[in-house]
Amino acid sequence: MIAMSQGNNCKPRQLIGILKARKPSTPLYCIPTTAGTGSEATLGAVVSDDETHQKALSIDPRMVPLAAAIDPVIMKGMPAHITADTGIDVLT
């Protein structure tokens, strides 16, 4: 959402909804810290509003990063319960 906001010169809440961006995001590269969820390469992002405590969704293919560097060494250091939780997330 930050990259999309920057590329469109607007605030994240202005991008809530489907295909709200008019321009591509700034170049985006992701390094996931969990395994198998694929969240680093999805079309959607959740925006949390600190004032209203509500969450909203933004969906746009321009949000997909140019590349994701998946480093198993980063994930290897996670606590076992986090690794298990992300594994269950993948299955569901």
Secondary structure as GFF3:
##gff-version 3
##sequence-region A 1 92
A	DSSP	alpha_helix	2	8	.	.	.	ID=ss1
A	DSSP	three_ten_helix	12	15	.	.	.	ID=ss2
A	DSSP	beta_strand	17	18	.	.	.	ID=ss3
A	DSSP	beta_strand	29	30	.	.	.	ID=ss4
A	DSSP	three_ten_helix	39	41	.	.	.	ID=ss5
A	DSSP	beta_strand	44	49	.	.	.	ID=ss6
A	DSSP	beta_strand	54	59	.	.	.	ID=ss7
A	DSSP	three_ten_helix	61	63	.	.	.	ID=ss8
A	DSSP	beta_strand	67	68	.	.	.	ID=ss9
A	DSSP	alpha_helix	72	76	.	.	.	ID=ss10
A	DSSP	alpha_helix	80	91	.	.	.	ID=ss11
###
